[in-house]
Amino acid sequence: MTDKALLQLRDIFLNFKGNGHEIKILNGVKLDITAGTSVAILGPSGSGKSSLLTIMTGLEKQTSGRVMINGHTLDKMNEDQLALFRRDNIGIVLQSFHLIPTMTALENVAVPLELAGKKDAFQIAENALNHVGLSHRLSHHPAKLSGGEQQRVAIARALAPNPKIIFADEPTGNLDGKTGHKIIDLIFDLQTKFNTTLILITHDAEVANHCDRILYMQDGLLVERDNHIKPPKKPVTLKKTIKRVAE
Amino acid sequence: MRNPPLWAAFKFACRESRAALQHFKIFIASLFLGTAIVAGVGSVTSNMSDSFTEDGRIFLGGDIEISQIQQRLTEAERDYLSHSGLISEVATLRSMAHAENDSSLLDLKAVDSLYPLFGKLTLQKQDYSPESLLKHNGIWGILVSDALAVRLKLEKGDHVTLGTLKYQVRGVIKKEPDANNQGFQLAPGAIVALNSLFENSLIQPGSLVRYYNRIKLNQSVDSGKLIKNIKLDYPDHAWRVRDSRHGGGGLQNFVGTMGQFMTLVGLTALLVGGVGVSNAVRAYLEEKTNSIATYKILGATGRTILLTYLGQILIMASFAIVLGLVTGAALPIIAGEFLKDSLPVALNLTVYAKPLLLAGFYSLSIAVIFTLWPLGQAVQIPAARLFRQTITLKKNMRRSFPYIAVILGVIILLLTMIIYMSDYRILTATTLAAAALVFFILMGASRLIQKGAKSLPRPKNPIFRIALSNIYRPGNSTTSIVMSLGLGLILFTSIALIENNILREISKRVDAEAPSFFFIDIQKSQRDSFINYLSARDGVETYRTVPNLRGRITSIKSIEASKAPVKPEGKWILRGDKGISFTSILPNDNIITAGRWWPKDYDGQPQVSISKQMADSMDLDIGDEISVNILGRNFTLPISSIRQFSWENFGINYVMMVDPKTLKSAPYTYVATVKTLPNDESQIYKELYQKFPNVSIIRMKDVLENALDLLGKISGAIDVMAAITILSGILVLAGAIAAGHKARIYDAAVLKVVGAKRIDIIKAYILEFILLGIMTGTIAIGLGSVGAYGVIKFLMKLSWQLPFSIPLLTVSGSILITLAFGMVSIWLALSVKPSQILRNG
């Protein structure tokens, strides 16, 4: 454990019961993440990436182990305390954007700020939308925005409260390649600009290469590799990517 | 970490409400309907009550009214009263009216030249003048009601005979200002001059005539003080003294009763609507699952989520309630327009706060009761659902407890308020308890249907399989259909069965036991010739004559009658004058339940035999004393026997019968019943009214027609209740089917892709709705029959029969309604292309 670790995971186990059997998802994950770094968690579907993310964000409780963010132990908090903690410390960007359909882009971004009781919520939200290049789409509802624009709104919403750590779960999963690249560039630009810690869940090796650290989810454990993966010239299957990484 | 501010939840609620209206159509319609009925009924009732109070003296015919049976005021009494104001005298009695070819029983009103002291008597095509009733060329005038004019084919200028006098028709009555003051009218009405009565043979000793003396008070006279003085100065007089507060009379009571009854209708509609409210909120919150999880991810606490969505629901509920209140407040104008000819008062646009506040409170409570549970469940949606859609809500009773506590609290508050505000608290409480019981039975029945469908072996035919599995699959419409239609259909079935059994019983008894005619006001001198005629006439099967007087109970066990403790079922006995008879022989159909009937040649102290109902309701026993004022004379009568008899056989029965010696010298008349062979009925009627012109003849046919008309009106009012409940149910049904519509579209698309023909899909869905219609109808028949059986067998003590037609009608109606709404959903589901659905997931 390093002294400057913003996020600490200690022996995280997660088991589910299904059809009378116990299914082991996480098998004692250990992790320290320093403030200001970007970390990619790579792994195939069903490897437990998203489960780990829900535990790190306090959305689900692990079977055993300890999660600490910025010196706060999440395990001891109740649901409402976790919600408030997320509001003040964490930003989350999801694959399916999850904007509130009845609200405009500006209102969506303002929600976490309003929840924090900020009087200038709309001013901050407008600035955040300027940062993601959507100053001309403030009053548009999600249904009137393209997938890429919706994800930009979601990024602005995650960044607006100035969180210490941002979790992004497959942020390009629902976007075409070109738009996906733009979104990834935007996320890293903003991460650098605001010096935020970024944890990126992805199964795209090329996306993962943007990060300072790459971790692989394997058999319910995180395995760290020093070298970055050379992006394939031709599209390859996920199976091949993992095989290559394993080699 | 500061909690999110309240204003944030309020802002979110407002923002989300912008697009929520389309999801809340059924929610709004259900709440609107119930609110509008409760508010409307309250507004109309308050409006009419106010009019009765404001215009009470018009309805009463004076500032105060002193009336008594068979006796006019003496000169001294009239002189005493005339110091207080102007007196107008009116008399009412029943008589026969004979025209050229026909005759009819008549409710006659005889008036003096001052009539009416207040208000206006309006005639068709002409103005009223007292002149029109006076003697012209030796013939008195008569104003006839429209009903009498039609029945006897009378026109202006025609002649009609009443008793021994001929009258000329001088006009047709349109509206009498004091029409409601005369109570129940058995026959069509007419007005003649009071003085004409005294030239006529209609009034004989013992005739059933009531004299009303109405006073238009001098400005300095206070009606309350005057009434007090009258009672002090004339303590022994059997006068009925009323002031203008009682002007509405029976109608005022009727309006109040109907108001209470219709409020229950509105509350039932609200209760059924509650299912729609709950369904709408549940469906809406299901759609909002991701938004709720998103709020949580962004840092919203459970409280903020609760306030956000409760805020939205309250915004929608307020919209529906305000709309309902506005409609309800405007209802007096709409009702006034429709009922202007039947109502004695004009309804106006006055906003009454109390009924509107009550309606608002009832509706808001229903909204809270039916939305809090789904809301409580929604608040518990885990934020992790955004990562895994399969995460389901684990039931957490600890977290659900506050919601259960609040729901129970609101239910208790609502019930307390409804019962407290009702004039018929036991009836209201019973109705509410029955509605709640039925509600829970329906809920249980719908679960049983689903379990039953699930446990049946899977049919080989795919159409049957789809239809059957649609009944119990997740998100099915079974509970909503059974609950929404069930209550209304149960009500319909039980009313129809009760009505059917009563009518069958009446017709059975009329055929077997009921007399063909009742005769009133047979003079002592006429009795022998009356009996001689009947005993000699072929075609007369049976007859019975009994002496008849009128008397009013003034005290019970030495306690003034108005202050004596009397159970509700016996109160009618104390209301006004009641028939009293005397005889030495116990009537055939009477059974002595306590004490002894006096001997045939009894010659001792006065005694009275009373009915069991009177004894039970007034806690009277053998030896107790009652005082009765008969024709101005007070009799103190010890009870010597208690009798039981049945009113339902249409015979002559009396609550009080006095020994033969006590009343023998009183000025009484006879009443009689005669049963004839059906073929001789018309001829005997004609011969009798020609032979005894002063005797009033009531034909059983007419009584029956009146009774059936009254029964029809009552059952019509109850039918309105069932119709409104069914309408409310239909709204909920439409909502339930609409909620399942999305799943149906998806199913239809998938079935089409795997090769199902359009007709097969239609067949499967039709079968599903027919099955649900049959099951809902069957439950309604079962519960409706149990309710009707209880009323007929135990309350009315009549014989019970289950006619085939009513269950058939209930099930057909249930199938038709379910199928009609189902077909709309089927048609819409099939009109969507599979590619459109499957591409969008």
Interface residues (C-beta under 8 A of the other chain):
Chain A: S50 L53 T54 T57 L59 E60 E79 D80 Q81 A83 L84 F85 R86 R87 D88 I92 L94 S96 H98 L99 I100 P101 T102 M103 E107 V111 P112 E114 L115 A116 G117 R157 D169
Chain B: M1 R2 N3 P4 P5 A8 K11 F12 R15 E16 R18 A19 A20 N290 S291 A293 T294 Y295 K296 I297 L298 G299 A300 T301 G302 R303 T304 P382 A383 A384 L386 F387 R388
